[in-house]
Amino acid sequence: PLPDRDRALDPSHQQDQSVYEERHLRYISPLGKGNFGSVELCRYDPLGDNTGELIAVKKLQPNKQSNLEDFQKEINTIRSLHCDYIVKYRGVCYSMGRLSMSLVMEYLPHGSLIGYLEKNRQHVNNRRMLLFASQICKGLEYLQSMRYVHRDLAARNILVASDTLVKIADFGLTKIIPFDKEYYRVTHPGESPIFWYAPESITESKFSHKSDVWSFGVVLHELFSYCEHNCNPKRIYSMMTTCWGYSAEERPTFSTLGDQIETSIQD
Ligand SMILES: N#CCCn1cc(-c2nc(Nc3ccc(C4CCNCC4)cc3)nc3c2CCN3)cn1
C-alpha cells in the first residue's frame, strides 16, 4: 500500500487533505476523455449536505494499454506543478476493493478551450485571444523551466477557468527531458493525432521543448481561426509560421514568443 494511504487511515495523523475518501465522492456527470483515462465531475461531500466542493476526477481506464505506473507518473507530474496557468492537483482517491486510484483536480467550469470558442465565438475578440495565448505561453515557459515536455499540446487540452483565464491540462504524455539531452525519444509512437506533432516527432519519435513550440503554433492557429480572418493580427500569423520551422533550432523559444505576444497586446 502507498504511504499516503497509511497516513490517511492513521487516526494519529492530521487527515492528509490530499487523500479523498471514495465514500464521500458523489458522481455528477462526465467531463471528457484524456490520455489513458476519463474525467468526471464529482462533488466531494463529507457532510452529506451537498455543500462539498466540485472537483474533476480522472479515473484510470483499466482496459486501455496504459497501466497504473503511467498513471502514477501523471499524478507525480501534476503534483509537482505550481503555476497559475496549469490545472491544479488536489489529491488522490483510492478505491480499496479495486486497488485502483483516481486523480483529483480543481474543476474548471467552462471546459476545454475548443468547446468554449465554439460556444462563445461571437464575443471572444482578438484581445481575449492574445490574453489566452500569453497565458498558455507562460504556462509552457514554466513547464520548460521544470524540464517537462507536454507532448500533447492542443486546444482540446487547454481548459477555461473563467472568461479571462485558461490553464494547461492533461499531463498523461508529459515526459522529463534527461539532464544530459535536449530531447526525449519515445519507444512506442503516441496515439495523438499527428496534426499537432513536429516533423521530428513523427519521423524520429523525438520530443523536446522545441516540439512543444511547434504544437503551440498549432494551438495559436486553433485560437485565431475562430475570429474573423480579417481581424487576424498579421504579427500572430507570422509568429505561428516561426513555430513551424522545419528544424527545431529554427523555432523560437517560449520566452521570445511571450515577448512577441506581449508586444501584440500593447499594440
Ligand atoms: N484536459 C483534458 C482532456 C481530459 N479532460 C479534462 C477535463 C476537465 N474538465 C473540466 N471542466 C469541464 C469540462 C467539460 C465541460 C463541458 C461539459 C459538457 N458541456 C460543455 C462543457 C465543462 C467543464 N475541469 C477539469 C478537467 C481536468 C481538470 N479539471 C475534461 N476532459
PDBQT file of the ligand as one rigid body, heavy atoms in Angstrom, charges set to zero:
ROOT
HETATM    1  N1  LIG A 301      -7.598  18.259 -20.465  1.00  0.00    +0.000 NA
HETATM    2  C1  LIG A 301      -8.077  17.392 -20.947  1.00  0.00    +0.000 C 
HETATM    3  C2  LIG A 301      -8.689  16.275 -21.532  1.00  0.00    +0.000 C 
HETATM    4  C3  LIG A 301      -9.345  15.489 -20.453  1.00  0.00    +0.000 C 
HETATM    5  N2  LIG A 301     -10.308  16.311 -19.769  1.00  0.00    +0.000 N 
HETATM    6  C4  LIG A 301     -10.112  17.095 -18.697  1.00  0.00    +0.000 A 
HETATM    7  C5  LIG A 301     -11.304  17.677 -18.374  1.00  0.00    +0.000 A 
HETATM    8  C6  LIG A 301     -11.588  18.633 -17.310  1.00  0.00    +0.000 A 
HETATM    9  N3  LIG A 301     -12.727  19.347 -17.455  1.00  0.00    +0.000 NA
HETATM   10  C7  LIG A 301     -13.047  20.295 -16.541  1.00  0.00    +0.000 A 
HETATM   11  N4  LIG A 301     -14.192  21.018 -16.695  1.00  0.00    +0.000 N 
HETATM   12  C8  LIG A 301     -15.180  20.909 -17.669  1.00  0.00    +0.000 A 
HETATM   13  C9  LIG A 301     -15.096  20.015 -18.752  1.00  0.00    +0.000 A 
HETATM   14  C10 LIG A 301     -16.117  19.924 -19.674  1.00  0.00    +0.000 A 
HETATM   15  C11 LIG A 301     -17.237  20.736 -19.571  1.00  0.00    +0.000 A 
HETATM   16  C12 LIG A 301     -18.290  20.581 -20.634  1.00  0.00    +0.000 C 
HETATM   17  C13 LIG A 301     -19.398  19.651 -20.202  1.00  0.00    +0.000 C 
HETATM   18  C14 LIG A 301     -20.379  19.451 -21.356  1.00  0.00    +0.000 C 
HETATM   19  N5  LIG A 301     -20.799  20.687 -21.958  1.00  0.00    +0.000 N 
HETATM   20  C15 LIG A 301     -19.758  21.594 -22.338  1.00  0.00    +0.000 C 
HETATM   21  C16 LIG A 301     -18.755  21.863 -21.216  1.00  0.00    +0.000 C 
HETATM   22  C17 LIG A 301     -17.320  21.642 -18.507  1.00  0.00    +0.000 A 
HETATM   23  C18 LIG A 301     -16.295  21.738 -17.571  1.00  0.00    +0.000 A 
HETATM   24  N6  LIG A 301     -12.268  20.563 -15.459  1.00  0.00    +0.000 NA
HETATM   25  C19 LIG A 301     -11.130  19.848 -15.309  1.00  0.00    +0.000 A 
HETATM   26  C20 LIG A 301     -10.748  18.865 -16.211  1.00  0.00    +0.000 A 
HETATM   27  C21 LIG A 301      -9.441  18.245 -15.763  1.00  0.00    +0.000 C 
HETATM   28  C22 LIG A 301      -9.095  19.060 -14.529  1.00  0.00    +0.000 C 
HETATM   29  N7  LIG A 301     -10.202  19.960 -14.311  1.00  0.00    +0.000 N 
HETATM   30  C23 LIG A 301     -12.220  17.237 -19.324  1.00  0.00    +0.000 A 
HETATM   31  N8  LIG A 301     -11.580  16.387 -20.152  1.00  0.00    +0.000 NA
ENDROOT
TORSDOF 0
